[in-house]
């Protein structure tokens, strides 16, 4: 018996093996409303970027260790992941002004 898309299925469903996507990630500019703790962390990150302006771009790991050393940030994998998750998506490389951590 030949298998193919049913008359009611979409091309995407066929490509996904019949699975329907209920939710996909946001495309383009995503709505973003960080909590107070995240805003405080971002202020600290901005301070580090301002302090190391002659050494840009900095990696997230470099920023993490500066937070640990100068701002008593917790030195755990969980804290590192929290820092990574707090960063907005950086611009594409051709749009980079060097002020976004990589």
Residue frames as a rotation matrix with the C-alpha (Angstrom) as fourth column:
UNK 1
0.582 0.813 0.000 0.00
0.813 -0.582 0.000 0.00
0.000 0.000 -1.000 0.00
UNK 2
-0.241 -0.653 0.717 1.36
0.633 -0.666 -0.394 3.42
0.736 0.359 0.574 -0.97
UNK 3
0.215 0.235 -0.948 1.82
0.910 -0.401 0.107 5.91
-0.355 -0.885 -0.300 1.85
UNK 4
-0.553 -0.356 0.753 1.61
0.609 -0.790 0.073 9.60
0.569 0.499 0.653 1.22
UNK 5
-0.981 0.192 -0.038 0.10
-0.116 -0.728 -0.676 12.71
-0.157 -0.658 0.736 2.61
UNK 6
-0.323 0.939 0.115 -3.58
0.863 0.342 -0.372 12.55
-0.389 -0.021 -0.921 3.30
UNK 7
-0.099 0.326 0.940 -5.73
0.760 -0.585 0.283 15.10
0.642 0.743 -0.190 1.51
UNK 8
0.850 0.502 0.160 -6.19
0.272 -0.679 0.682 17.03
0.451 -0.536 -0.714 4.75
UNK 9
0.492 -0.725 -0.482 -2.54
0.716 0.021 0.698 17.09
-0.496 -0.689 0.529 5.89
UNK 10
0.892 -0.280 -0.354 -0.14
-0.378 -0.893 -0.246 19.92
-0.247 0.354 -0.902 5.27
UNK 11
0.570 -0.770 -0.287 3.32
-0.107 0.277 -0.955 19.65
0.815 0.575 0.075 3.73
UNK 12
-0.207 -0.659 0.723 4.85
-0.839 -0.260 -0.477 20.33
0.503 -0.705 -0.500 7.16
UNK 13
0.397 0.417 0.818 2.89
-0.790 0.609 0.074 17.44
-0.467 -0.675 0.571 8.72
UNK 14
0.982 -0.063 -0.179 4.07
-0.062 0.783 -0.619 15.16
0.179 0.619 0.765 5.92
UNK 15
0.224 -0.973 0.056 7.70
-0.287 -0.121 -0.950 16.21
0.931 0.197 -0.307 6.43
UNK 16
-0.370 -0.326 0.870 7.37
-0.904 -0.092 -0.418 15.65
0.217 -0.941 -0.261 10.18
UNK 17
-0.926 -0.011 -0.378 5.93
-0.004 1.000 -0.019 12.16
0.378 -0.016 -0.926 9.74
UNK 18
-0.120 0.983 -0.136 2.38
0.479 0.177 0.860 13.21
0.869 0.038 -0.493 10.46
UNK 19
-0.249 -0.029 -0.968 3.22
0.957 -0.164 -0.241 15.05
-0.152 -0.986 0.069 13.65
UNK 20
0.504 0.438 0.744 1.54
0.511 -0.846 0.153 18.41
0.697 0.303 -0.650 14.10
UNK 21
-0.688 -0.719 -0.098 3.55
0.556 -0.436 -0.707 21.15
0.465 -0.541 0.700 15.73
UNK 22
0.372 0.820 -0.435 1.57
0.914 -0.241 0.327 22.67
0.164 -0.520 -0.839 18.53
UNK 23
0.920 -0.155 -0.361 4.08
0.003 -0.916 0.401 25.40
-0.393 -0.370 -0.842 19.35
UNK 24
0.420 -0.840 0.342 7.22
0.791 0.154 -0.593 26.64
0.445 0.520 0.729 17.65
UNK 25
-0.238 -0.577 -0.781 9.83
0.845 -0.520 0.126 29.08
-0.479 -0.630 0.612 18.82
UNK 26
0.671 0.475 -0.569 9.27
0.241 -0.866 -0.438 32.75
-0.701 0.157 -0.696 18.25
UNK 27
0.064 -0.607 0.792 10.70
0.997 0.010 -0.073 34.08
0.037 0.794 0.606 15.01
UNK 28
0.106 -0.076 0.991 12.10
0.377 -0.920 -0.111 37.58
0.920 0.386 -0.069 14.62
UNK 29
-0.640 -0.287 0.712 11.78
-0.443 -0.620 -0.648 39.95
0.628 -0.730 0.270 17.54
UNK 30
-0.239 0.506 -0.829 10.55
0.620 0.736 0.271 37.93
0.747 -0.449 -0.490 20.51
UNK 31
0.588 0.451 0.671 8.64
-0.263 -0.679 0.686 39.55
0.765 -0.580 -0.281 23.35
UNK 32
-0.193 -0.757 -0.624 10.94
0.602 0.411 -0.684 39.84
0.775 -0.508 0.376 26.35
UNK 33
0.465 0.342 0.817 10.07
-0.438 -0.713 0.548 40.95
0.770 -0.612 -0.181 29.85
UNK 34
-0.298 -0.700 -0.649 12.84
0.272 0.589 -0.761 39.97
0.915 -0.404 0.015 32.28
UNK 35
0.678 0.473 -0.563 12.32
0.626 0.028 0.779 39.78
0.385 -0.881 -0.277 36.02
UNK 36
0.911 -0.301 0.281 13.98
-0.388 -0.857 0.341 42.22
0.138 -0.419 -0.897 38.45
UNK 37
0.522 -0.750 0.405 16.74
-0.061 0.441 0.896 39.73
-0.851 -0.492 0.185 39.32
UNK 38
0.321 -0.371 0.871 17.53
0.904 0.395 -0.165 39.26
-0.283 0.840 0.462 35.62
UNK 39
0.808 0.004 0.589 17.64
0.269 -0.891 -0.364 43.03
0.524 0.453 -0.721 35.08
UNK 40
0.811 -0.549 0.203 20.08
-0.466 -0.395 0.792 43.37
-0.354 -0.736 -0.576 37.99
UNK 41
0.309 -0.692 0.653 22.27
0.424 0.714 0.556 40.64
-0.851 0.105 0.514 36.47
UNK 42
0.477 -0.078 0.876 22.16
0.865 -0.135 -0.483 42.36
0.156 0.988 0.003 33.08
UNK 43
0.948 -0.175 0.267 23.25
-0.212 -0.971 0.114 45.62
0.239 -0.165 -0.957 34.72
UNK 44
0.510 -0.801 0.315 26.26
-0.256 0.208 0.944 43.79
-0.821 -0.562 -0.099 36.18
UNK 45
0.247 -0.385 0.889 27.05
0.814 0.580 0.025 42.28
-0.525 0.718 0.456 32.77
UNK 46
0.779 0.075 0.622 26.83
0.474 -0.721 -0.506 45.73
0.410 0.689 -0.597 31.16
UNK 47
0.860 -0.496 0.121 29.24
-0.449 -0.620 0.644 47.04
-0.245 -0.608 -0.756 33.80
UNK 48
0.249 -0.776 0.579 31.70
0.220 0.628 0.747 44.28
-0.943 -0.058 0.327 32.93
UNK 49
0.389 -0.060 0.919 31.37
0.919 0.089 -0.383 45.05
-0.059 0.994 0.089 29.20
UNK 50
0.938 -0.043 0.343 32.01
0.001 -0.992 -0.128 48.73
0.345 0.120 -0.931 29.95
UNK 51
0.673 -0.710 0.207 35.03
-0.385 -0.098 0.918 47.83
-0.632 -0.697 -0.339 32.11
UNK 52
-0.136 -0.732 0.668 36.56
0.271 0.621 0.736 45.59
-0.953 0.281 0.115 29.42
UNK 53
0.781 0.535 -0.323 35.66
-0.109 -0.393 -0.913 47.72
-0.615 0.748 -0.248 26.39
UNK 54
0.178 -0.807 -0.564 39.27
-0.954 -0.281 0.102 47.48
-0.241 0.520 -0.820 25.11
UNK 55
-0.778 -0.504 0.375 39.05
-0.462 0.864 0.201 43.66
-0.425 -0.017 -0.905 25.14
UNK 56
0.219 0.960 0.175 35.72
-0.442 0.258 -0.859 43.12
-0.870 0.110 0.481 23.36
UNK 57
0.293 0.956 0.025 34.17
-0.634 0.175 0.754 40.84
0.716 -0.236 0.657 22.37
UNK 58
-0.616 -0.373 0.693 34.04
-0.778 0.425 -0.463 38.80
-0.122 -0.825 -0.552 25.57
UNK 59
-0.568 0.439 -0.696 32.66
0.001 0.846 0.533 35.29
0.823 0.302 -0.481 25.81
UNK 60
0.538 0.812 0.229 29.88
-0.370 -0.016 0.929 34.37
0.758 -0.584 0.291 28.21
UNK 61
0.573 -0.392 -0.720 32.44
0.694 0.699 0.172 32.25
0.436 -0.599 0.672 30.12
UNK 62
-0.550 -0.810 0.202 34.74
0.596 -0.551 -0.584 35.28
0.585 -0.201 0.786 30.58
UNK 63
-0.259 0.557 0.789 31.81
-0.480 -0.783 0.395 37.36
0.838 -0.276 0.470 31.83
UNK 64
0.714 0.542 -0.444 30.78
0.040 0.601 0.798 34.54
0.699 -0.587 0.407 34.15
UNK 65
0.163 -0.727 -0.667 34.19
0.912 0.368 -0.179 34.37
0.375 -0.580 0.723 35.81
UNK 66
-0.729 -0.343 0.592 34.29
0.160 -0.927 -0.339 38.17
0.665 -0.152 0.731 36.17
UNK 67
0.231 0.886 0.403 30.88
-0.485 -0.254 0.837 38.01
0.843 -0.388 0.371 37.87
UNK 68
0.691 -0.029 -0.722 32.20
0.489 0.755 0.437 35.30
0.532 -0.655 0.536 40.19
UNK 69
-0.226 -0.934 -0.276 35.36
0.891 -0.084 -0.446 37.26
0.394 -0.346 0.851 41.02
UNK 70
-0.905 -0.240 0.352 33.99
0.165 -0.959 -0.230 40.77
0.393 -0.150 0.907 41.36
UNK 71
-0.385 0.854 0.349 30.29
-0.732 -0.513 0.448 40.43
0.562 -0.083 0.823 42.12
UNK 72
-0.716 0.022 0.698 30.10
-0.556 0.586 -0.590 37.32
-0.422 -0.810 -0.407 44.35
UNK 73
0.227 0.759 -0.610 28.14
-0.953 0.301 0.020 35.44
0.199 0.577 0.792 41.68
UNK 74
0.511 0.079 0.856 27.64
-0.483 0.850 0.210 31.77
-0.711 -0.521 0.473 42.49
UNK 75
-0.325 -0.710 -0.625 30.26
-0.943 0.190 0.274 29.53
-0.076 0.678 -0.731 40.81
UNK 76
-0.296 0.308 0.904 28.06
-0.049 0.941 -0.336 26.61
-0.954 -0.144 -0.263 39.77
UNK 77
-0.919 0.011 0.393 26.93
0.381 0.274 0.883 25.14
-0.098 0.962 -0.257 36.48
UNK 78
0.017 1.000 -0.015 23.38
0.996 -0.018 -0.093 26.14
-0.093 -0.014 -0.996 37.35
UNK 79
0.320 0.032 -0.947 24.43
0.265 -0.962 0.057 29.78
-0.909 -0.270 -0.317 37.83
UNK 80
-0.750 -0.628 -0.206 26.32
-0.072 -0.232 0.970 29.69
-0.657 0.742 0.129 34.52
UNK 81
-0.662 0.579 0.477 23.22
0.742 0.411 0.530 28.37
0.111 0.704 -0.701 32.73
UNK 82
0.337 0.779 -0.529 21.15
0.818 -0.520 -0.245 31.10
-0.466 -0.351 -0.812 34.38
UNK 83
-0.147 -0.492 -0.858 23.59
-0.086 -0.858 0.506 33.69
-0.985 0.149 0.084 32.98
UNK 84
-0.951 -0.212 0.226 23.41
0.175 0.234 0.956 32.15
-0.255 0.949 -0.185 29.50
UNK 85
-0.296 0.928 0.226 19.61
0.953 0.270 0.139 32.08
0.068 0.257 -0.964 29.60
UNK 86
0.251 0.407 -0.878 19.46
0.584 -0.787 -0.197 35.72
-0.772 -0.463 -0.435 30.69
UNK 87
-0.634 -0.609 -0.476 21.24
0.001 -0.616 0.788 36.97
-0.773 0.499 0.392 27.58
UNK 88
0.505 0.781 -0.367 19.09
-0.386 -0.176 -0.905 38.21
-0.772 0.599 0.213 24.74
UNK 89
0.586 -0.283 0.759 19.80
0.705 0.639 -0.306 36.66
-0.399 0.715 0.575 21.36
UNK 90
-0.221 -0.741 -0.634 22.87
0.158 -0.669 0.727 38.40
-0.962 0.061 0.265 19.93
UNK 91
0.567 0.377 -0.732 22.71
-0.610 -0.406 -0.681 40.03
-0.554 0.833 0.000 16.51
UNK 92
0.923 -0.275 0.269 24.11
0.384 0.708 -0.593 38.21
-0.028 0.650 0.759 13.51
UNK 93
0.143 -0.968 -0.205 27.91
0.825 0.003 0.565 38.46
-0.546 -0.250 0.799 13.17
UNK 94
-0.406 -0.335 0.850 27.68
0.823 -0.537 0.182 41.03
0.396 0.774 0.494 10.38
UNK 95
0.443 0.627 0.641 25.58
0.197 -0.765 0.612 43.27
0.874 -0.145 -0.463 12.66
UNK 96
0.519 -0.217 -0.827 27.79
0.848 0.256 0.464 42.86
0.111 -0.942 0.317 15.73
UNK 97
0.683 -0.315 0.659 29.12
-0.225 -0.949 -0.220 45.97
0.695 0.002 -0.719 17.36
UNK 98
-0.295 -0.887 -0.356 31.30
0.069 0.352 -0.934 43.91
0.953 -0.300 -0.042 19.70
UNK 99
-0.593 0.090 0.800 29.22
-0.743 -0.444 -0.501 44.71
0.310 -0.892 0.330 22.77
UNK 100
0.584 0.809 0.065 27.24
-0.787 0.546 0.287 41.46
0.197 -0.219 0.956 22.83
UNK 101
-0.229 -0.689 0.688 28.81
-0.766 0.564 0.310 38.49
-0.601 -0.456 -0.656 24.61
UNK 102
0.049 0.148 -0.988 29.24
-0.843 0.537 0.039 35.36
0.536 0.830 0.152 22.52
